[in-house]
């Protein structure tokens, strides 16, 4: 009986490790995806087709609420600009879809989603943008 319990535990661990949804992890989390997204984020890294443009987005912050509201704030030369909208997980929770107040819609492929890291990418017109956010 003890061997059966050990075997069951080993299979459970293998299942949990292999059930990660996102390309860059994590493999397992006790918090829901929506709970991990909700919060304030700043830009850690931004590349477009492999070229680093992180310094161009130094004043950009994102805020996601659990209820689905979205705010993007950009401060440049002392001037603040804000975009608002809503967000939702789509494509079996693999994509983040943002609907802006002006009605435009953008979808991003989630690559990594932890309590402190949120990575996503978007490919448009042959250009791939990669954004790494960190919890604020």
Contact map, one row per residue, 1 for C-alpha under 8 A:
1111100000000000000000000000000000000000000000000000000000000000000000000000000000000000000000000000000000000000000000000000000000000000
1111110000000000000000000000000000000000000000000000000000000000000000000000000000000000000000000000000000000000000000000000000000000000
1111111000000000000000000000000000000000000000000000000000000000000000000000000000000000000000000000000000000000000000000000000000000000
1111111100000000000000000000000000000000000000000000000000000000000000000000000000000000000000000000000000000000000000000000000000000000
1111111110000000000000000000000000000000000000000000000000000000000000000000000000000000000000000000000000000000000000000000000000000000
0111111111000000000000000000000000000000000000000000000000000000000000000000000000000000000000000000000000000000000000000000000000000000
0011111111100000000000000000000000000000000000000000000000000000000000000000000000000000000000000000000000000000000000000000000000000000
0001111111110000000000000000000000000000000000000000000000000000000000000000000000000000000000000000000000000000000000000000000000000000
0000111111111000000000000000000000000000000000000000000000000000000000000000000000000000000000000000000000000000000000000000000000000000
0000011111111100000000000000000000000000000000000000000000000000000000000000000000000000000000000000000000000000000000000000000000000000
0000001111111110000000000000000000000000000000000000000000000000000000000000000000000000000000000000000000000000000000000000000000000000
0000000111111111000000000000000000000000000000000000000000000000000000000000000000000000000000000000000000000000000000000000000000000000
0000000011111111100000000000000000000000000000000000000000000000000000000000000000000000000000000000000000000000000000000000000000000000
0000000001111111110000000000000000000000000000000000000000000000000000000000000000000000000000000000000000000000000000000000000000000000
0000000000111111111000000000000000000000000000000000000000000000000000000000000000000000000000000000000000000000000000000000000000000000
0000000000011111111100000011000000000000000000000000000000000000000000000000000000000000000000000000000000000000000000000000000000000000
0000000000001111111100000011000000000000000000000000000000000000000000000000000000000000000000000000000000000000000000000000000000000000
0000000000000111111100000010000000000000000000000000000000000000000000000000000000000000000000000000000000000000000000000000000000000000
0000000000000011111110000011000000000000000000000000000000000000000000000000000000000000000000000000000000000000000000000000000000000000
0000000000000001111111101111000000000000000000000000000000000000000000000000000000000000000000000000000000000000000000000000000000000000
0000000000000000001111101110000000000000000000000000000000000000000000000000000000000000000001000000000000000000000000000000000000000000
0000000000000000000111111110000000000000000000000000000000000000000000000000000000000000000001000000000000000111100000000000000000000000
0000000000000000000111111000000000000000000000000000000000000000000000000000000000000000000000000000000000000011000000000000000000000000
0000000000000000000001111100000000000000000000000000000000000000000000000000000000000000000000000000000000000011000000000000000000000000
0000000000000000000111111111000000000000000000000000000000000000000000000000000000000000000000000000000000000011110000000000000000000000
0000000000000000000111011111100000000000000000000000000000000000000000000000000000000000000000000000000000000001110000000000000000000000
0000000000000001111111001111100000000000000000000000000000000000000000000000000000000000000000000000000000000000000000000000000000000000
0000000000000001101100001111110000000000000000000000000000000000000000000000000000000000000000000000000000000000000000000000000000000000
0000000000000000000000000111111100000000000000000000000000000000000000000000000000000000000000000000000000000000010000000000000000000000
0000000000000000000000000001111100000000000000000000000000000000000000000000000000000000000000000000000000000000000000000000000000000000
0000000000000000000000000000111110110000000000000000000000000000000000000000000000000000000000000000000000000000000000000000000000000000
0000000000000000000000000000111111110000000000000000000000000000000000000000000000000000000000000000000000000000000000000000000000000000
0000000000000000000000000000001111111000000000000000000000000000000000000000000000000000000010000000000000000000100000000000000000000000
0000000000000000000000000000000111111100000000000000000000000000010000000000000000000000100000000000000000000000000000000000000000000000
0000000000000000000000000000001111111100000000000000000000000000010000000000000000000000000000000000000000000000000000000000000000000000
0000000000000000000000000000001111111110000000000000000000000000000000000000000000000000000000000000000000000000111000000000000000000000
0000000000000000000000000000000011111110000000000000000000000001110000000000000000000000000000000000000000000000101001000000000000000000
0000000000000000000000000000000001111111000000000000000000000011110000000000000000000000000000000000000000000000000000000000000000000000
0000000000000000000000000000000000011111100000000000000000000011100000000000000000000000000000000000000000000000000000000000000000000011
0000000000000000000000000000000000000111110000000000000000001111000000000000000000000000000000000000000000000000000000000000000000000011
0000000000000000000000000000000000000011111000000000000000001110000000000000000000000000000000000000000000000000000000000000000000001111
0000000000000000000000000000000000000001111100000000000000011100000000000000000000000000000000000000000000000000000000000000000000001111
0000000000000000000000000000000000000000111111000000010011011000000000000000000000000000000000000000000000000000000000000000000000111100
0000000000000000000000000000000000000000011111000000010000000000000000000000000000000000000000000000000000000000000000000000000000111100
0000000000000000000000000000000000000000001111100001110000000000000000000000000000000000000000000000000000000000000000000000000001111000
0000000000000000000000000000000000000000001111110001110010000000000000000000000000000000000000000000000000000000000000000000000011110000
0000000000000000000000000000000000000000000011111111110000000000000000000000000000000000000000000000000000000000000000000000000011100000
0000000000000000000000000000000000000000000001111111100000000000000000000000000000000000000000000000000000000000000000000000001111000000
0000000000000000000000000000000000000000000000111110000000000000000000000000000000000000000000000000000000000000000000000000001110000000
0000000000000000000000000000000000000000000000111111000000000000000000000000000000000000000000000000000000000000000000000000000000000000
0000000000000000000000000000000000000000000000111111100000000000000000000000000000000000000000000000000000000000000000000000000000000000
0000000000000000000000000000000000000000000011110111110000000000000000000000000000000000000000000000000000000000000000000000000000000000
0000000000000000000000000000000000000000000011110011111110000000000000000000000000000000000000000000000000000000000000000000000000000000
0000000000000000000000000000000000000000001111100001111111000000000000000000000000000000000000000000000000000000000000000000000000000000
0000000000000000000000000000000000000000000000000000111111000000000000000000000000000000000000000000000000000000000000000000000000000000
0000000000000000000000000000000000000000000000000000111111100000000000000000000000000000000000000000000000000000000000000000000000000000
0000000000000000000000000000000000000000001001000000111111110000000000000100000000000000000000000000000000000000000000000000000000000000
0000000000000000000000000000000000000000001000000000011111110000000000000000000000000000000000000000000000000000000000000000000000000000
0000000000000000000000000000000000000000000000000000000111111000000000001111000000000000000000000000000000000000000000000000000000000000
0000000000000000000000000000000000000000011000000000000011111100000000011110000000000000000000000000000000000000000000000000000000000000
0000000000000000000000000000000000000001111000000000000000111110000000011100000000000000000000000000000000000000000000000000000000000000
0000000000000000000000000000000000000001110000000000000000011111000001111000000000000000000000000000000000000000000000000000000000000000
0000000000000000000000000000000000000111100000000000000000001111100001110000000000000000000000000000000000000000000000000000000000000000
0000000000000000000000000000000000001111000000000000000000000111110111100000000000000010000000000000000000000000000000000000000000000000
0000000000000000000000000000000000001110000000000000000000000011111111000000000000000000000000000000000000000000000000000000000000000000
0000000000000000000000000000000001101100000000000000000000000001111110000000000000000000000000000000000000000000000000000000000000000000
0000000000000000000000000000000000000000000000000000000000000000111110000000000000000000000000000000000000000000000000000000000000000000
0000000000000000000000000000000000000000000000000000000000000001111111000000000000000111000000000000000000000000000000000000000000000000
0000000000000000000000000000000000000000000000000000000000000001111111100000000000011110000000000000000000000000000000000000000000000000
0000000000000000000000000000000000000000000000000000000000000111100111110000000000011110000000000100000000000000000000000000000000000000
0000000000000000000000000000000000000000000000000000000000000111000011111000000001111000000000000000000000000000000000000000000000000000
0000000000000000000000000000000000000000000000000000000000011110000001111100000001110000000000000000000000000000000000000000000000000000
0000000000000000000000000000000000000000000000000000000000111100000000111110000111100000000000000000000000000000000000000000000000000000
0000000000000000000000000000000000000000000000000000000010111000000000011111000111000000000000000000000000000000000000000000000000000000
0000000000000000000000000000000000000000000000000000000000110000000000001111111110000000000000000000000000000000000000000000000000000000
0000000000000000000000000000000000000000000000000000000000100000000000000111111100000000000000000000000000000000000000000000000000000000
0000000000000000000000000000000000000000000000000000000000000000000000000011111000000000000000000000000000000000000000000000000000000000
0000000000000000000000000000000000000000000000000000000000000000000000000011111100000000000000000000000000000000000000000000000000000000
0000000000000000000000000000000000000000000000000000000000000000000000000011111110000000000000000000000000000000000000000000000000000000
0000000000000000000000000000000000000000000000000000000000000000000000001111011111000000000000000000000000000000000000000000000000000000
0000000000000000000000000000000000000000000000000000000000000000000000001110001111100000000000000000000000000000000000000000000000000000
0000000000000000000000000000000000000000000000000000000000000000000000111100000111110000000000000000000000000000000000000000000000000000
0000000000000000000000000000000000000000000000000000000000000000000000111000000011111000000000000001100000000000000000000000000000000000
0000000000000000000000000000000000000000000000000000000000000000000011110000000001111100000000000001100000000000000000000000000000000000
0000000000000000000000000000000000000000000000000000000000000000000011100000000000111110000000000111100000000000000000000000000000000000
0000000000000000000000000000000000000000000000000000000000000000000111000000000000011111000000000111100000000000000000000000000000000000
0000000000000000000000000000000000000000000000000000000000000001000111000000000000001111100000011110000000000000000000000000000000000000
0000000000000000000000000000000000000000000000000000000000000000000100000000000000000111110000011100000000000000000000000000000000000000
0000000000000000000000000000000001000000000000000000000000000000000000000000000000000011111111111000000000000000000000000000000000000000
0000000000000000000000000000000000000000000000000000000000000000000000000000000000000001111111111000000000000000000000000000000000000000
0000000000000000000000000000000000000000000000000000000000000000000000000000000000000000111111100000000000000000000000000000000000000000
0000000000000000000000000000000000000000000000000000000000000000000000000000000000000000111111100000000000000000000000000000000000000000
0000000000000000000000000000000010000000000000000000000000000000000000000000000000000000111111110000000000000000000000000000000000000000
0000000000000000000011000000000000000000000000000000000000000000000000000000000000000000111111110000000000001100000000000000000000000000
0000000000000000000000000000000000000000000000000000000000000000000000000000000000000000111111111000000000111100000000000000000000000000
0000000000000000000000000000000000000000000000000000000000000000000000000000000000000011110011111100000000111100000000000000000000000000
0000000000000000000000000000000000000000000000000000000000000000000000000000000000000011110000111110000011110000000000000000000000000000
0000000000000000000000000000000000000000000000000000000000000000000001000000000000001111000000011111000011100000000000000000000000000000
0000000000000000000000000000000000000000000000000000000000000000000000000000000000001110000000001111101111000000000000000000000000000000
0000000000000000000000000000000000000000000000000000000000000000000000000000000000111100000000000111111110000000000000000000000000000000
0000000000000000000000000000000000000000000000000000000000000000000000000000000000111100000000000011111100000000000000000000000000000000
0000000000000000000000000000000000000000000000000000000000000000000000000000000000000000000000000001111100000000000000000000000000000000
0000000000000000000000000000000000000000000000000000000000000000000000000000000000000000000000000011111110000000000000000000000000000000
0000000000000000000000000000000000000000000000000000000000000000000000000000000000000000000000000011111111000000000000000000000000000000
0000000000000000000000000000000000000000000000000000000000000000000000000000000000000000000000001111001111100000000000000000000000000000
0000000000000000000000000000000000000000000000000000000000000000000000000000000000000000000000001110000111110000000000000000000000000000
0000000000000000000000000000000000000000000000000000000000000000000000000000000000000000000000111100000011111000000000000100000000000000
0000000000000000000000000000000000000000000000000000000000000000000000000000000000000000000000111000000001111100000000011100000000000000
0000000000000000000000000000000000000000000000000000000000000000000000000000000000000000000001110000000000111110000000011100000000000000
0000000000000000000001000000000000000000000000000000000000000000000000000000000000000000000001110000000000011111100001111000000000000000
0000000000000000000001111000000000000000000000000000000000000000000000000000000000000000000000000000000000001111100001111000000000000000
0000000000000000000001111100000000000000000000000000000000000000000000000000000000000000000000000000000000000111110011110000000000000000
0000000000000000000001001100000010011000000000000000000000000000000000000000000000000000000000000000000000000111111111100000000000000000
0000000000000000000000001100100000010000000000000000000000000000000000000000000000000000000000000000000000000001111111000000000000000000
0000000000000000000000000000000000011000000000000000000000000000000000000000000000000000000000000000000000000000111111000000000000000010
0000000000000000000000000000000000000000000000000000000000000000000000000000000000000000000000000000000000000000111111000000000000000110
0000000000000000000000000000000000000000000000000000000000000000000000000000000000000000000000000000000000000001111111100000000000011110
0000000000000000000000000000000000001000000000000000000000000000000000000000000000000000000000000000000000000111111111110000000000011110
0000000000000000000000000000000000000000000000000000000000000000000000000000000000000000000000000000000000000111100011111000000001111000
0000000000000000000000000000000000000000000000000000000000000000000000000000000000000000000000000000000000011111000001111100000001110000
0000000000000000000000000000000000000000000000000000000000000000000000000000000000000000000000000000000000011110000000111110000111100000
0000000000000000000000000000000000000000000000000000000000000000000000000000000000000000000000000000000000111000000000011111000111000000
0000000000000000000000000000000000000000000000000000000000000000000000000000000000000000000000000000000000000000000000001111111110000000
0000000000000000000000000000000000000000000000000000000000000000000000000000000000000000000000000000000000000000000000000111111100000000
0000000000000000000000000000000000000000000000000000000000000000000000000000000000000000000000000000000000000000000000000011111000000000
0000000000000000000000000000000000000000000000000000000000000000000000000000000000000000000000000000000000000000000000000011111100000000
0000000000000000000000000000000000000000000000011000000000000000000000000000000000000000000000000000000000000000000000000011111110000000
0000000000000000000000000000000000000000000000011000000000000000000000000000000000000000000000000000000000000000000000001111011111000000
0000000000000000000000000000000000000000000001111000000000000000000000000000000000000000000000000000000000000000000000001110001111100000
0000000000000000000000000000000000000000000011110000000000000000000000000000000000000000000000000000000000000000000000111100000111110000
0000000000000000000000000000000000000000001111100000000000000000000000000000000000000000000000000000000000000000000000111000000011111000
0000000000000000000000000000000000000000001111000000000000000000000000000000000000000000000000000000000000000000000011110000000001111100
0000000000000000000000000000000000000000111110000000000000000000000000000000000000000000000000000000000000000000000011100000000000111110
0000000000000000000000000000000000000000111100000000000000000000000000000000000000000000000000000000000000000000000111000000000000011111
0000000000000000000000000000000000000011110000000000000000000000000000000000000000000000000000000000000000000000001111000000000000001111
0000000000000000000000000000000000000011110000000000000000000000000000000000000000000000000000000000000000000000000000000000000000000111
